[in-house]
Amino acid sequence: MKHRKQYRPAPPTHLSALAVPSYHRILVKHGLIEKTLSIPDAYRVFLQVGADLEVQKLSRKAERGHKMKHVPALYLATAMALQGMTKQELEALKLRIEEKRV
């Protein structure tokens, strides 16, 4: 009886999407950071985004409407707030964050 060769996929050469924290994916999705930004820098930006007054106003509205389990509240509220923003508001937010960095 012949044994079949077991198929083993090649090890990944890049980080999978799951290896990147959710806050990094949220910021990249909305164009607030580049995909290549380091994870610690992305976290600092995420905290700045969460501290922005416009985002806080929208996240308060989102907290009342959606309740998801297994997702940290800060991530969900920020993601929902960013989703509710227009392109102009996102660009203004991006400029405010860049001003704070410098």
Secondary structure in CASP SS format (residue, H / E / C, confidence):
PFRMAT SS
TARGET T0000
AUTHOR 0000-0000-0000
METHOD secondary structure of the structure
MODEL  1
M C 1.00
K C 1.00
H C 1.00
R C 1.00
K C 1.00
Q C 1.00
Y C 1.00
R C 1.00
P C 1.00
A C 1.00
P C 1.00
P C 1.00
T C 1.00
H C 1.00
L C 1.00
S C 1.00
A H 1.00
L H 1.00
A H 1.00
V C 1.00
P C 1.00
S H 1.00
Y H 1.00
H H 1.00
R H 1.00
I H 1.00
L H 1.00
V H 1.00
K H 1.00
H C 1.00
G C 1.00
L C 1.00
I C 1.00
E C 1.00
K C 1.00
T C 1.00
L C 1.00
S C 1.00
I H 1.00
P H 1.00
D H 1.00
A H 1.00
Y H 1.00
R H 1.00
V H 1.00
F H 1.00
L H 1.00
Q H 1.00
V H 1.00
G H 1.00
A H 1.00
D C 1.00
L H 1.00
E H 1.00
V H 1.00
Q H 1.00
K H 1.00
L H 1.00
S H 1.00
R H 1.00
K H 1.00
A H 1.00
E H 1.00
R H 1.00
G H 1.00
H C 1.00
K C 1.00
M C 1.00
K C 1.00
H C 1.00
V C 1.00
P C 1.00
A H 1.00
L H 1.00
Y H 1.00
L H 1.00
A H 1.00
T H 1.00
A H 1.00
M H 1.00
A H 1.00
L H 1.00
Q H 1.00
G C 1.00
M C 1.00
T C 1.00
K H 1.00
Q H 1.00
E H 1.00
L H 1.00
E H 1.00
A H 1.00
L H 1.00
K H 1.00
L H 1.00
R H 1.00
I H 1.00
E H 1.00
E H 1.00
K H 1.00
R H 1.00
V C 1.00
END
